[in-house]
Amino acid sequence: MAIPQWLEWAREIQAIAQTASHYTVNDYQLQRYHRLIEIAAEIVDEHSSLEYSQILEAFTSPIGYTTPRVDVRGAVFQGEQLLFVRERMDGGWTLPGGWADVGEIPSLAAEREVWEEAGFKVKARKVIGVYDANRVGRLELFHAYKVVFLCELISGAANTSDETSEVAFFGRNELPDILSGERTKARHINDAFHCFDHPNCRTVFD
């Protein structure tokens, strides 16, 4: 799904205003930058079902230089089958993963997410790909990057979580029909199987 032009404009306005307000020492300029953030929120409010107060809070809470958020995913194989979890939020299937925490090493973030969402201890062995991960779903106001790691299965047993309702392994010819929004796309799955088949393959990136 293409990113709507209005959302791209709102994101860029918010990012420029947030970064500029971080560096300015002039109160007058701070007021001008805050007004730009309000305009960005008004754009989203006009074109979406979100409440203006929610949007403005999301746009004004970050501080410092604006950068994309980081989503990590673990591609875990058992035999020739790939691990998926079903999201409670929308009922779709995805590679286990989520937002990396501040101060967390990316590979350890992926390992943690697999443990929390699926019940398996894994070891990240290779970066399969680094992807642009623009999101257009509810409250997905910010730009993101996605990092998918090929992970070795160490131990554990399938176990659901507060965020996941099912845990299962799927072969390449029996993949789930419904994927969970922007969390996992066909491209990520195809790259995971290619990396599994060709361990010396190059990392893909946008």
DODOLUM-545799 format. One line per 4 residues: number of its first residue (from 1); their letters; for each residue x, y, z of N, C-alpha, C. Coordinates in steps of 0.2 Angstrom, whole numbers, plus 2048, in hexadecimal, padded with zeros to 3 digits. Last residue first. Example, Ala and Ser with C-alpha at 12.3 -4.5 7.8 and 13.67 -1.06 7.14 Angstrom:
! residues 2
2> SA> 840/7F5/823/844/7FB/824/840/800/827  842/7E4/827/83E/7EA/827/842/7F0/827
//
This chain:
! residues 206
206> DFVT> 857/7F7/807/854/7FD/803/858/803/803  85F/7E8/806/85E/7EE/80A/85B/7F3/805  865/7D7/80A/862/7DC/806/860/7E2/80A  875/7CF/80C/86F/7D3/810/86C/7D8/80B
202> RCNP> 879/7C2/801/87A/7C9/804/874/7CB/808  87B/7B1/807/878/7B6/803/879/7BD/806  87F/7A5/80D/884/7AA/80B/881/7B0/807  874/79D/80E/876/7A0/814/87C/7A5/812
198> HDFC> 867/79A/805/86E/79D/803/871/7A0/809  85B/797/80C/85E/792/806/865/794/805  85A/7A2/814/85A/79B/817/85D/796/812  859/7AC/80B/85E/7AC/810/85F/7A5/813
194> HFAD> 84C/7A8/806/852/7A9/801/859/7A8/806  844/7AA/811/845/7A3/80E/84B/7A3/809  845/7B8/812/847/7B3/818/848/7AC/815  840/7BD/806/847/7BE/808/84A/7B9/80D
190> NIHR> 833/7B9/808/837/7B6/802/83E/7B7/804  82F/7C1/813/82F/7B9/814/833/7B6/80E  831/7CE/80E/835/7CB/814/835/7C4/815  827/7CE/804/82E/7CF/803/833/7CC/808
186> AKTR> 81B/7CD/80B/81D/7C7/807/825/7C8/805  81D/7D4/81B/81B/7D4/814/81E/7CE/810  819/7D8/82B/81C/7D3/827/819/7D3/820  812/7E4/82F/818/7E1/833/81C/7DC/82F
182> EGSL> 808/7EA/829/80F/7EC/827/814/7E8/82A  7FC/7DE/82C/7FE/7E4/82A/804/7E5/827  800/7CE/82D/7FE/7D3/832/801/7DA/82F  7F9/7C4/820/7FE/7C6/824/7FC/7CC/828
178> IDPL> 7F0/7B6/81C/7EF/7BC/81F/7F5/7BE/823  7F4/7A9/818/7F1/7AD/813/7F1/7B4/816  804/7A1/81D/7FE/7A4/81F/7FB/7A9/819  80B/795/812/80C/79B/815/805/79E/817
174> ENRG> 80F/789/80C/80A/789/810/809/78F/814  81B/789/806/816/787/801/80F/787/805  825/78A/80F/824/78F/80A/81E/78E/806  81D/786/81F/821/785/81A/820/78A/814
170> FFAV> 81C/78D/82F/819/78C/829/81E/78B/824  819/78C/841/81E/78C/83B/81A/78A/835  810/797/84D/810/791/848/816/792/843  806/79D/859/80D/79C/857/80D/796/853
166> ESTE> 7F9/7A9/85D/7FB/7A2/85B/802/7A3/859  7F8/7B5/863/7F3/7B0/864/7F4/7A9/862  801/7C2/86A/801/7BD/865/7FC/7B8/867  802/7CB/874/801/7CE/86E/800/7C9/868
162> DSTN> 804/7C4/880/7FF/7C9/880/7FD/7CC/879  808/7B4/878/809/7BA/87C/803/7BE/87C  80B/7A2/876/809/7A9/874/80A/7AE/879  818/797/872/814/79A/877/812/7A1/875
158> AAGS> 821/789/86D/81C/78E/86B/818/790/871  830/788/877/82A/785/874/825/78A/872  843/786/877/83C/789/879/836/785/876  852/78A/86E/84E/786/873/847/789/873
154> ILEC> 857/790/862/85C/78C/867/857/788/86B  858/793/851/853/791/856/857/78D/85C  85F/7A2/84B/860/79B/84C/85B/799/852  859/7AE/83F/85A/7AC/846/85B/7A4/847
150> LFVV> 85B/7BC/835/85B/7B4/835/85D/7B2/83C  852/7CB/838/858/7C7/839/857/7BF/838  84E/7DA/831/84C/7D3/831/852/7CF/832  849/7EA/834/84F/7E5/834/84D/7DE/835
146> KYAH> 841/7F8/82E/840/7F1/830/847/7ED/82F  83E/809/832/842/804/82F/841/7FD/832  831/815/831/834/810/834/839/80C/830  828/824/835/82B/820/830/82F/81B/834
142> FLEL> 818/826/83E/81F/827/83D/822/822/838  80B/823/840/80C/829/83E/814/82A/83C  801/818/842/807/817/83F/809/81E/83C  7F3/819/846/7F9/81C/84A/800/81B/848
138> RGVR> 7EF/80C/83B/7ED/811/840/7F3/813/845  7FB/80B/82D/7F5/809/831/7F4/80E/837  806/80D/825/800/811/824/7FA/810/828  818/80E/825/811/80B/827/80C/810/827
134> NADY> 827/80A/81E/822/80F/81F/81B/80C/820  834/804/81F/82E/801/822/829/806/823  841/7FE/815/83D/804/817/836/801/819  84C/7F1/81D/846/7F3/818/843/7FA/81A
130> VGIV> 858/7E6/81C/856/7EC/81F/852/7F0/81B  85A/7D4/81E/859/7DA/81B/857/7E0/81F  861/7CA/826/85E/7C9/81F/85D/7CF/81B  86F/7C9/82F/869/7CE/82D/867/7CC/826
126> KRAK> 871/7BB/839/872/7BF/833/86D/7C4/832  86E/7B5/846/874/7B3/842/876/7B8/83D  867/7B6/856/868/7B9/84F/86E/7B8/84C  861/7A8/85E/867/7AC/85D/867/7AF/856
122> VKFG> 853/7A5/869/856/7A5/862/85C/7A9/863  846/79D/872/84C/7A0/872/850/79F/86C  834/79F/870/83B/79C/86E/841/7A0/86F  828/7A6/871/82A/7A1/876/831/79D/875
118> AEEW> 823/7B0/86A/822/7A9/868/824/7A4/86C  824/7BD/870/81E/7BB/86C/81D/7B4/86A  830/7BC/877/82A/7BE/87A/824/7BD/876  83A/7B6/86E/838/7B3/875/832/7B5/877
114> VERE> 839/7C0/864/837/7B9/862/836/7B5/869  83E/7CB/86B/837/7CB/868/835/7C4/867  84B/7C7/86E/846/7C8/874/83F/7C8/871  851/7C7/861/851/7C1/865/84B/7C1/86B
110> AALS> 850/7D4/85E/84C/7CF/85A/84B/7C9/85E  858/7DA/868/851/7DC/867/84D/7D7/864  864/7D5/864/861/7D3/86B/85A/7D5/86B  866/7DC/859/866/7D5/858/862/7D2/85F
106> PIEG> 867/7EA/85E/862/7E7/859/861/7E0/859  868/7ED/86F/86C/7EB/869/867/7E8/864  860/7FB/876/860/7F4/875/864/7F2/86F  85D/808/878/863/805/87C/864/7FE/87B
102> VDAW> 84C/807/876/852/80B/876/857/808/87B  846/7F8/86D/846/7FC/873/84C/801/873  83E/7F5/85E/844/7F5/862/844/7FA/868  82E/7EF/85B/832/7F5/85B/838/7F3/860
98> GGPL> 82E/7DE/855/82B/7E4/857/830/7EA/857  82A/7CC/852/82F/7D2/853/82B/7D8/855  828/7BE/848/828/7C1/84F/82D/7C7/84F  820/7C0/839/826/7BE/83C/826/7C2/843
94> TWGG> 80E/7BE/839/814/7C2/838/81A/7BF/83B  7FC/7BE/835/802/7BB/837/808/7BF/835  7ED/7C7/83C/7F2/7C5/837/7F8/7C2/83A  7E5/7CB/846/7E4/7C5/844/7E9/7C2/83F
90> DMRE> 7E7/7D8/84C/7E4/7D8/845/7E3/7D1/843  7EC/7D6/859/7E9/7DC/857/7E5/7DC/851  7F2/7CA/85B/7EB/7CA/85D/7E8/7D1/85B  7FB/7C2/84E/7FA/7C8/852/7F3/7C8/854
86> RVFL> 803/7B3/84D/7FD/7B6/84B/7FC/7BC/850  814/7B0/847/80F/7B1/84D/809/7B4/84A  81F/7A4/83F/81A/7A9/83F/816/7AA/846  82D/79C/839/829/79E/83F/825/7A4/83E
82> LQEG> 82F/791/82C/830/798/82E/82B/799/834  836/781/828/830/785/829/832/78C/82D  840/778/826/83F/77D/821/839/781/822  845/778/837/845/774/830/845/779/82B
78> QFVA> 840/786/83B/840/780/83E/83F/77B/838  846/797/83B/844/791/837/845/78B/83C  842/7A8/83D/844/7A2/841/841/79C/83D  845/7B8/83C/843/7B2/837/846/7AC/83A
74> GRVD> 83F/7C5/845/843/7BF/845/840/7BA/841  840/7D7/844/83D/7D1/843/842/7CB/843  83E/7E8/84A/843/7E2/849/83E/7DC/848  83D/7F9/845/839/7F3/846/83E/7ED/845
70> VRPT> 841/809/84A/844/802/848/83F/7FD/84A  83C/819/843/83C/814/849/83F/80E/846  847/826/83C/842/821/83C/842/81C/842  849/836/846/84B/830/842/846/82B/841
66> TYGI> 84B/847/84A/847/842/848/84A/83C/844  854/84C/858/854/84B/851/850/845/84F  849/850/867/850/84F/863/84F/84E/85C  83A/847/86B/83F/84C/86C/845/84A/868
62> PSTF> 829/843/86A/830/841/869/834/848/86A  81C/84A/86D/820/846/872/827/844/870  816/84F/862/819/854/866/81E/850/86C  80F/845/85B/814/849/857/818/84E/85C
58> AELI> 807/840/865/80C/83B/862/811/83F/85E  7FF/84B/868/803/848/86D/808/844/86A  7F8/84C/85B/7FD/851/85E/801/84F/863  7F1/840/85B/7F6/842/856/7FB/847/858
54> QSYE> 7E8/842/865/7ED/83C/865/7F3/83E/860  7E1/84D/862/7E5/84D/868/7EA/848/868  7DB/849/856/7E0/84E/855/7E4/84E/85C  7D8/838/854/7D6/83E/857/7DC/843/857
50> LSSH> 7D7/830/843/7DA/831/84A/7D8/838/84D  7D3/82D/837/7CD/82D/83C/7D0/82E/843  7D9/839/82B/7D9/833/82E/7D3/833/833  7DB/846/826/7DB/840/821/7DA/83A/824
46> EDVI> 7DB/84F/830/7D6/850/82A/7D6/84A/826  7E5/84A/838/7DF/84B/83B/7DA/84B/835  7F0/84D/830/7EF/846/831/7E7/846/834  7F0/85B/830/7F0/857/82A/7ED/850/82B
42> EAAI> 7F2/85E/83E/7EB/860/83A/7EA/85C/834  7FF/85A/83F/7F9/856/843/7F3/858/840  805/864/838/806/85D/836/800/859/839  801/86F/840/7FF/86E/839/7FF/867/836
38> EILR> 808/86C/84B/801/86C/84C/7FE/86C/845  815/86E/846/813/867/849/80B/867/849  815/87B/844/816/877/83E/813/870/840  814/880/851/80E/881/84C/80F/87D/846
34> HYRQ> 821/87D/855/81B/87A/858/815/87A/854  828/886/84D/829/87F/84C/823/87B/84F  823/892/853/822/891/84C/823/889/84A  828/891/860/821/891/85F/81F/890/858
30> LQYD> 836/891/85E/833/88B/861/82B/88B/85F  838/89E/859/838/898/854/835/892/857  836/8A4/865/832/8A6/860/832/8A0/85B  841/89F/86D/83A/89E/86F/835/89F/869
26> NVTY> 84F/898/867/84B/89E/866/844/89C/868  857/88E/866/857/891/86C/853/897/86C  856/87E/85D/855/885/85D/855/888/864  856/870/85D/85C/874/85C/85C/87C/85D
22> HSAT> 849/86C/85E/84E/869/862/855/86D/862  843/872/853/841/874/85A/846/871/85F  848/86A/849/849/871/849/848/874/850  842/85D/84B/849/85E/84B/84B/865/84C
18> QAIA> 834/861/84A/837/85E/850/83E/85F/851  833/866/83D/831/86A/843/834/867/849  837/85A/835/83B/861/835/839/865/83B  82D/851/839/834/850/83B/838/856/83A
14> QIER> 821/858/835/822/856/83C/829/855/83E  823/858/827/822/85E/82B/823/85D/833  823/84A/825/829/84E/823/829/855/827  816/846/829/81C/843/82C/822/848/82B
10> AWEL> 80E/84D/820/80E/84E/827/814/84C/82B  813/848/813/814/84F/815/813/850/81C  80F/83B/815/816/83C/814/817/844/815  801/83D/816/805/83A/81C/80C/83B/81B
6> WQPI> 7FE/841/809/7FC/846/80F/800/843/815  801/837/801/805/83D/801/804/841/807  801/826/808/7FD/82C/806/802/832/806  80B/819/803/80A/81E/808/806/824/805
2> AM> 803/80B/7FB/807/811/7FB/806/816/801  804/7FA/800/800/800/800/804/806/800
//
